[in-house]
């Protein structure tokens, strides 16, 4: 059985509308994570939320339905997560990054 190992969970909170060049920013970041060799990534689209600007994003308002909150989550060894964050910080114009210690078991 695999051992529990201390790792870092990286969460990046964005708006669905944010772009890197002509590509959705969340898509760009997941591809960058894969190139960096991170163990994996998942993009979750929120039904409702707001950020620092206090603007409500929700599926209930038709005109805002294409600008929903997006969460990218990744878990890997501390060194890999920290190096990845250092490489992407300049590409983020908004949003929020959180990093926390987690116990994980690889299968």
TIRO-2110 file (N, C-alpha, C; in Angstrom, 1 decimal):
// TIRO-2110
0.8, -1.2, 0.0, N, 1, A
0.0, 0.0, 0.0, CA, 1, A
0.9, 1.2, 0.0, C, 1, A
0.5, 2.3, -0.7, N, 2, A
1.3, 3.5, -0.9, CA, 2, A
1.2, 4.3, 0.5, C, 2, A
2.3, 5.0, 0.8, N, 3, A
2.4, 5.8, 2.0, CA, 3, A
1.8, 7.2, 1.8, C, 3, A
1.3, 7.7, 2.8, N, 4, A
0.8, 9.1, 2.8, CA, 4, A
2.1, 10.0, 2.7, C, 4, A
2.0, 11.0, 1.9, N, 5, A
3.2, 11.9, 1.7, CA, 5, A
2.7, 13.3, 1.8, C, 5, A
3.5, 14.2, 2.4, N, 6, A
3.1, 15.6, 2.4, CA, 6, A
3.4, 16.2, 1.1, C, 6, A
2.4, 16.9, 0.5, N, 7, A
2.5, 17.6, -0.8, CA, 7, A
1.8, 18.9, -0.7, C, 7, A
1.8, 19.7, -1.8, N, 8, A
1.1, 21.0, -1.8, CA, 8, A
-0.1, 20.9, -2.7, C, 8, A
-1.2, 21.5, -2.3, N, 9, A
-2.3, 21.7, -3.2, CA, 9, A
-2.3, 23.1, -3.6, C, 9, A
-2.3, 23.3, -4.9, N, 10, A
-2.3, 24.6, -5.6, CA, 10, A
-3.7, 24.9, -6.1, C, 10, A
-4.3, 26.0, -5.8, N, 11, A
-5.6, 26.4, -6.3, CA, 11, A
-5.5, 27.8, -7.0, C, 11, A
-6.0, 27.9, -8.2, N, 12, A
-5.9, 29.2, -8.9, CA, 12, A
-7.4, 29.5, -9.2, C, 12, A
-7.8, 30.7, -8.7, N, 13, A
-9.2, 31.1, -8.9, CA, 13, A
-9.2, 32.2, -10.0, C, 13, A
-10.0, 32.0, -11.0, N, 14, A
-10.0, 32.9, -12.2, CA, 14, A
-11.4, 33.2, -12.6, C, 14, A
-11.5, 34.1, -13.5, N, 15, A
-12.7, 34.3, -14.3, CA, 15, A
-12.6, 33.6, -15.6, C, 15, A
-13.7, 33.0, -16.0, N, 16, A
-13.7, 32.2, -17.3, CA, 16, A
-13.3, 33.1, -18.5, C, 16, A
-13.5, 34.4, -18.4, N, 17, A
-13.3, 35.3, -19.5, CA, 17, A
-11.8, 35.7, -19.6, C, 17, A
-11.0, 35.4, -18.6, N, 18, A
-9.6, 35.8, -18.7, CA, 18, A
-8.9, 35.0, -19.8, C, 18, A
-8.0, 35.7, -20.5, N, 19, A
-7.3, 35.2, -21.6, CA, 19, A
-5.7, 35.3, -21.5, C, 19, A
-5.1, 34.4, -22.1, N, 20, A
-3.6, 34.5, -22.4, CA, 20, A
-3.5, 34.5, -23.9, C, 20, A
-3.2, 35.6, -24.5, N, 21, A
-3.2, 35.8, -25.9, CA, 21, A
-4.6, 35.5, -26.4, C, 21, A
-4.8, 34.5, -27.2, N, 22, A
-6.2, 34.2, -27.7, CA, 22, A
-6.8, 33.0, -27.1, C, 22, A
-6.2, 32.5, -26.1, N, 23, A
-6.6, 31.2, -25.4, CA, 23, A
-7.1, 31.5, -24.1, C, 23, A
-8.1, 30.7, -23.6, N, 24, A
-8.6, 30.9, -22.2, CA, 24, A
-7.4, 30.7, -21.3, C, 24, A
-7.3, 31.5, -20.3, N, 25, A
-6.2, 31.5, -19.3, CA, 25, A
-6.1, 30.1, -18.6, C, 25, A
-7.3, 29.6, -18.2, N, 26, A
-7.3, 28.3, -17.5, CA, 26, A
-6.7, 27.2, -18.4, C, 26, A
-7.0, 27.3, -19.7, N, 27, A
-6.5, 26.2, -20.6, CA, 27, A
-5.0, 26.4, -20.7, C, 27, A
-4.5, 27.6, -20.9, N, 28, A
-3.1, 27.9, -21.0, CA, 28, A
-2.4, 27.4, -19.7, C, 28, A
-2.9, 27.6, -18.5, N, 29, A
-2.3, 27.2, -17.3, CA, 29, A
-2.2, 25.7, -17.1, C, 29, A
-3.3, 25.0, -17.5, N, 30, A
-3.3, 23.5, -17.5, CA, 30, A
-2.2, 23.0, -18.4, C, 30, A
-2.1, 23.5, -19.6, N, 31, A
-1.1, 23.1, -20.5, CA, 31, A
0.3, 23.4, -20.0, C, 31, A
0.5, 24.5, -19.4, N, 32, A
1.8, 24.8, -18.8, CA, 32, A
2.1, 23.9, -17.6, C, 32, A
1.1, 23.5, -16.8, N, 33, A
1.3, 22.6, -15.8, CA, 33, A
1.8, 21.2, -16.3, C, 33, A
1.2, 20.8, -17.4, N, 34, A
1.6, 19.5, -18.0, CA, 34, A
3.0, 19.6, -18.5, C, 34, A
3.3, 20.7, -19.2, N, 35, A
4.7, 20.8, -19.6, CA, 35, A
5.7, 20.9, -18.5, C, 35, A
5.3, 21.4, -17.3, N, 36, A
6.2, 21.5, -16.2, CA, 36, A
6.3, 20.2, -15.4, C, 36, A
5.5, 19.2, -15.8, N, 37, A
5.6, 17.8, -15.2, CA, 37, A
4.8, 17.7, -14.0, C, 37, A
3.9, 18.6, -13.7, N, 38, A
3.0, 18.4, -12.5, CA, 38, A
2.2, 17.1, -12.7, C, 38, A
1.8, 16.5, -11.5, N, 39, A
1.1, 15.2, -11.5, CA, 39, A
-0.2, 15.2, -12.2, C, 39, A
-0.9, 16.4, -12.2, N, 40, A
-2.2, 16.5, -12.8, CA, 40, A
-2.9, 17.8, -12.5, C, 40, A
-3.9, 18.1, -13.2, N, 41, A
-4.7, 19.3, -13.0, CA, 41, A
-6.1, 19.1, -13.3, C, 41, A
-7.0, 19.8, -12.7, N, 42, A
-8.4, 19.8, -13.0, CA, 42, A
-9.0, 21.2, -13.0, C, 42, A
-9.9, 21.5, -13.9, N, 43, A
-10.5, 22.8, -14.0, CA, 43, A
-12.0, 22.6, -13.7, C, 43, A
-12.4, 23.4, -12.7, N, 44, A
-13.8, 23.3, -12.2, CA, 44, A
-14.5, 24.6, -12.5, C, 44, A
-15.7, 24.6, -13.1, N, 45, A
-16.4, 25.8, -13.5, CA, 45, A
-17.5, 26.0, -12.4, C, 45, A
-17.5, 27.2, -11.8, N, 46, A
-18.5, 27.5, -10.8, CA, 46, A
-19.8, 27.9, -11.3, C, 46, A
-20.9, 27.7, -10.5, N, 47, A
-22.2, 28.1, -10.9, CA, 47, A
-22.5, 29.6, -10.4, C, 47, A
-21.7, 30.0, -9.4, N, 48, A
-21.9, 31.3, -8.9, CA, 48, A
-20.7, 31.7, -8.0, C, 48, A
-20.4, 33.0, -8.1, N, 49, A
-19.3, 33.5, -7.3, CA, 49, A
-19.0, 35.0, -7.5, C, 49, A
-18.1, 35.5, -6.7, N, 50, A
-17.6, 36.9, -7.0, CA, 50, A
-16.2, 37.0, -6.5, C, 50, A
-15.5, 38.0, -7.0, N, 51, A
-14.1, 38.2, -6.7, CA, 51, A
-13.9, 39.5, -6.0, C, 51, A
-12.6, 40.0, -6.1, N, 52, A
-12.2, 41.2, -5.4, CA, 52, A
-13.0, 42.4, -5.9, C, 52, A
-13.5, 42.4, -7.1, N, 53, A
-14.3, 43.5, -7.6, CA, 53, A
-15.7, 43.5, -7.2, C, 53, A
-16.2, 42.4, -6.5, N, 54, A
-17.5, 42.3, -6.0, CA, 54, A
-18.6, 42.1, -7.0, C, 54, A
-18.2, 41.9, -8.3, N, 55, A
-19.2, 41.7, -9.4, CA, 55, A
-19.6, 40.2, -9.3, C, 55, A
-20.9, 40.0, -9.3, N, 56, A
-21.5, 38.7, -9.1, CA, 56, A
-21.5, 38.0, -10.5, C, 56, A
-21.0, 36.8, -10.5, N, 57, A
-20.9, 35.9, -11.7, CA, 57, A
-21.9, 34.7, -11.4, C, 57, A
-22.8, 34.5, -12.3, N, 58, A
-23.8, 33.5, -12.0, CA, 58, A
-24.4, 33.0, -13.3, C, 58, A
-24.9, 31.7, -13.3, N, 59, A
-25.5, 31.1, -14.4, CA, 59, A
-27.0, 31.6, -14.5, C, 59, A
-27.5, 32.3, -13.5, N, 60, A
-28.8, 32.8, -13.5, CA, 60, A
-29.0, 34.1, -14.3, C, 60, A
-28.0, 34.8, -14.6, N, 61, A
-28.1, 36.0, -15.3, CA, 61, A
-27.5, 35.8, -16.7, C, 61, A
-28.3, 35.8, -17.8, N, 62, A
-27.9, 35.4, -19.1, CA, 62, A
-26.6, 36.1, -19.6, C, 62, A
-26.6, 37.4, -19.4, N, 63, A
-25.4, 38.1, -20.0, CA, 63, A
-24.1, 37.8, -19.3, C, 63, A
-24.1, 37.3, -18.0, N, 64, A
-22.9, 37.0, -17.3, CA, 64, A
-22.6, 35.5, -17.4, C, 64, A
-23.4, 34.7, -18.1, N, 65, A
-23.2, 33.3, -18.1, CA, 65, A
-21.9, 32.8, -18.8, C, 65, A
-21.2, 33.7, -19.6, N, 66, A
-20.0, 33.3, -20.2, CA, 66, A
-18.8, 33.8, -19.4, C, 66, A
-19.0, 34.3, -18.2, N, 67, A
-17.9, 34.8, -17.4, CA, 67, A
-18.1, 34.2, -16.0, C, 67, A
-18.1, 32.9, -15.9, N, 68, A
-18.3, 32.3, -14.6, CA, 68, A
-16.9, 32.1, -13.9, C, 68, A
-17.0, 31.9, -12.6, N, 69, A
-15.8, 31.6, -11.8, CA, 69, A
-15.2, 30.2, -12.2, C, 69, A
-13.9, 30.2, -12.3, N, 70, A
-13.2, 28.9, -12.6, CA, 70, A
-12.1, 28.7, -11.6, C, 70, A
-12.0, 27.4, -11.2, N, 71, A
-11.0, 27.0, -10.2, CA, 71, A
-10.1, 25.9, -10.9, C, 71, A
-8.8, 26.1, -10.8, N, 72, A
-7.9, 25.1, -11.3, CA, 72, A
-7.2, 24.6, -10.1, C, 72, A
-7.2, 23.2, -10.0, N, 73, A
-6.6, 22.6, -8.8, CA, 73, A
-5.5, 21.6, -9.2, C, 73, A
-4.4, 21.7, -8.5, N, 74, A
-3.3, 20.8, -8.8, CA, 74, A
-2.7, 20.3, -7.4, C, 74, A
-2.1, 19.1, -7.4, N, 75, A
-1.4, 18.6, -6.2, CA, 75, A
-0.2, 18.0, -6.7, C, 75, A
0.9, 18.3, -6.0, N, 76, A
2.2, 17.7, -6.4, CA, 76, A
3.2, 18.0, -5.2, C, 76, A
4.4, 17.5, -5.4, N, 77, A
5.5, 17.8, -4.5, CA, 77, A
5.8, 19.3, -4.4, C, 77, A
6.2, 19.7, -3.2, N, 78, A
6.3, 21.1, -2.9, CA, 78, A
7.3, 21.8, -3.9, C, 78, A
8.4, 21.2, -4.2, N, 79, A
9.3, 21.9, -5.1, CA, 79, A
8.7, 22.1, -6.5, C, 79, A
8.0, 21.2, -7.0, N, 80, A
7.3, 21.3, -8.3, CA, 80, A
6.3, 22.4, -8.3, C, 80, A
5.4, 22.4, -7.3, N, 81, A
4.4, 23.4, -7.2, CA, 81, A
5.0, 24.8, -7.0, C, 81, A
6.0, 25.0, -6.2, N, 82, A
6.6, 26.3, -6.0, CA, 82, A
7.3, 26.8, -7.2, C, 82, A
7.9, 25.9, -8.0, N, 83, A
8.6, 26.3, -9.2, CA, 83, A
7.5, 26.7, -10.2, C, 83, A
6.4, 26.0, -10.3, N, 84, A
5.4, 26.3, -11.2, CA, 84, A
4.8, 27.7, -10.9, C, 84, A
4.5, 27.9, -9.7, N, 85, A
3.9, 29.2, -9.3, CA, 85, A
4.8, 30.4, -9.7, C, 85, A
6.1, 30.2, -9.5, N, 86, A
7.1, 31.2, -9.9, CA, 86, A
7.1, 31.5, -11.4, C, 86, A
6.8, 30.5, -12.2, N, 87, A
6.8, 30.7, -13.6, CA, 87, A
5.5, 31.3, -14.2, C, 87, A
4.4, 31.1, -13.4, N, 88, A
3.2, 31.7, -14.0, CA, 88, A
2.7, 33.0, -13.4, C, 88, A
3.3, 33.4, -12.3, N, 89, A
2.8, 34.6, -11.6, CA, 89, A
2.8, 35.8, -12.5, C, 89, A
3.7, 36.0, -13.5, N, 90, A
3.7, 37.1, -14.4, CA, 90, A
2.6, 37.0, -15.4, C, 90, A
1.9, 35.9, -15.6, N, 91, A
0.9, 35.7, -16.6, CA, 91, A
-0.5, 36.0, -16.0, C, 91, A
-0.6, 36.2, -14.7, N, 92, A
-1.9, 36.4, -14.0, CA, 92, A
-2.1, 37.9, -13.8, C, 92, A
-3.1, 38.4, -14.3, N, 93, A
-3.4, 39.9, -14.1, CA, 93, A
-4.5, 40.0, -13.0, C, 93, A
-5.2, 39.0, -12.7, N, 94, A
-6.2, 39.0, -11.7, CA, 94, A
-6.2, 37.6, -11.0, C, 94, A
-7.3, 37.4, -10.3, N, 95, A
-7.4, 36.1, -9.7, CA, 95, A
-6.7, 36.0, -8.4, C, 95, A
-6.6, 34.7, -7.9, N, 96, A
-6.0, 34.5, -6.6, CA, 96, A
-5.4, 33.1, -6.7, C, 96, A
-4.2, 33.0, -6.0, N, 97, A
-3.6, 31.7, -5.9, CA, 97, A
-3.5, 31.3, -4.4, C, 97, A
-3.9, 30.1, -4.1, N, 98, A
-3.7, 29.6, -2.7, CA, 98, A
-2.9, 28.3, -2.8, C, 98, A
-2.1, 28.1, -1.8, N, 99, A
-1.2, 26.9, -1.7, CA, 99, A
-1.4, 26.4, -0.2, C, 99, A
-1.6, 25.2, -0.1, N, 100, A
-1.7, 24.6, 1.3, CA, 100, A
-1.1, 23.2, 1.3, C, 100, A
-0.6, 22.9, 2.5, N, 101, A
0.0, 21.5, 2.7, CA, 101, A
-1.2, 20.5, 2.8, C, 101, A
-1.0, 19.4, 2.1, N, 102, A
-2.0, 18.3, 2.2, CA, 102, A
-1.2, 17.0, 2.3, C, 102, A
-1.9, 16.0, 2.8, N, 103, A
-1.4, 14.6, 2.8, CA, 103, A
-2.0, 13.9, 1.7, C, 103, A
-1.2, 13.3, 0.8, N, 104, A
-1.7, 12.6, -0.4, CA, 104, A
-1.1, 11.2, -0.5, C, 104, A
-1.8, 10.3, -1.1, N, 105, A
-1.4, 9.0, -1.4, CA, 105, A
-1.5, 8.7, -2.9, C, 105, A
-0.3, 8.4, -3.5, N, 106, A
-0.3, 8.1, -4.9, CA, 106, A
-0.6, 6.6, -5.1, C, 106, A
-1.4, 6.3, -6.1, N, 107, A
-1.7, 4.9, -6.4, CA, 107, A
-1.1, 4.5, -7.8, C, 107, A
END
